[in-house]
Structure formats: C-alpha cells, structure tokens
Amino acid sequence: MIKFFRKIRQKLLSENKLSKYLVYAFGEIILVMIGILLAFQVNSWQTKKTRLSKEQSYLKDIRENLSDDIETMNSVIDFNTNKSILMDSIFITLELHDDPRIYMPDVIKYMFTVSLYQVFEPNRIAFDNMVSSENIDLITDKNLRALLATYYKKEFNSTTQESVKQRTRQFADYVALESFNKQSIKALVGHNSSLMDIDKVSIHKDSKFYAYLFSILMSTQSQSTTLKEVQAEIRTIINHLDEQIE
C-alpha cells in the first residue's frame, strides 16, 4: 500500500503536476490521521471493554461474598436464638427449684450450648483482591464504592462480639468453679472425684451467677440485633450491585 502511494506521488511530480501532487499529499495525510484516530479509538474501546469486564468480575465476586455474609450471620443469629432460649430455661429452672439435685442436671445439660459462642467474620476475599491489585477505581459508581468501603472498614471483632466472647468465657469459668460436683463429674465422665457433694451447690441463690447469666443474655441479643442491622446494610449494597451487574 505504501509503495502504491509512493508511485502515485512520483508520477505526479514527474509530470510536473504540483497542484495535484499537493492535493494528493494532503489527502494522504488526512487518511493517515484518520487511520491513527481509528487505531486510538479501537484501542480505547478495547481498554474500556477490558476494564468493564474486570469490573463486572469483581462486582459479581463481591456480591457472592456479601450473600455468603448474610447466610453466615443467619447462622450466628439462629445459634444465639437457641442459646437465649436455653439461658431462659436456666432462669426458669432455678426459679422453680431450689434443690440442686433437681436443677443441676438441667443446668449442666444447658451449659454445653450456653458456654459456647459464635462470632461473625466477613468474607472479604474479592474486595481485598481488588484493593491489593489497585483496581478499586474500576468501580465506576462512586456511591457503591463508598458503601463497600464503609462496610469493609467495620470492626466486627470489637464491641458487641468481643463482649459476647468475654462474658461467655467468664460465665463458663465461674460455673465450672461453683457448680461442678461429685455427681456431675460421675455423670459426665464416669469417674469419682473429691469434689463437693451436689447438695452443697447453691447457684440458685448466687447473685454473681445470675449476673453473669444475664450479661450473656444481653450481649448475645445485642449481637443478633447488630448483625440484623448489618444485614439490612448488605442488602442495600447488593441492590446497588445488581444495578451495575450486566
């Protein structure tokens, strides 16, 4: 193609047709410029297409992670609901009975769940991958970008959830010291011990026991309330994601 244009220019010059040569040369320059502009346009289109593809991939992965977070929170909330029921059962059992030989078997049975806790940790793999790759600016919706940044900055292991862990551990340690007795150890592990007899247990009138149990109940319910609020926040983010995902 270049040789073809060169031959035309040489022919025009040899025939002393300067004006036609200039017009032709000018036209050739215009064609070259158009070619360059088209190349830039194609390159820009390809770049935009690549960025959009990456954005869509990140948004879909983030949406999947957020959906997983909602399910994980539901699991924690369900656990807390069951735990709260058992704690209420302990209150009722101690209210109805003051004989440790009657209430201790139920208390020990409930304690297997009451002494446990669950905490929520967000699945942030997709978001962290995007940030570490310096691709956060791929998200063109600034509002969505702000919502994601706010969500992933949350400290889920502080305040309420940390309180659940601490209070549950304190309660479990205290109950083990104050209520384990010869009969309960025999029933649990089949061994005799030199612990106090079950008749000596008095947690039914132990204010510290009630205080620990009540504090767990409150912190557990507070955790569930907080997680439900976060779930509402996640659903708002998912709605924004759905608007951006093609």
Helices and strands as residue ranges (DSSP letters): H 2-14, H 18-96, H 100-114, H 125-132, G 136-138, H 142-152, H 160-179, H 182-189, G 198-200, G 203-205, H 207-244
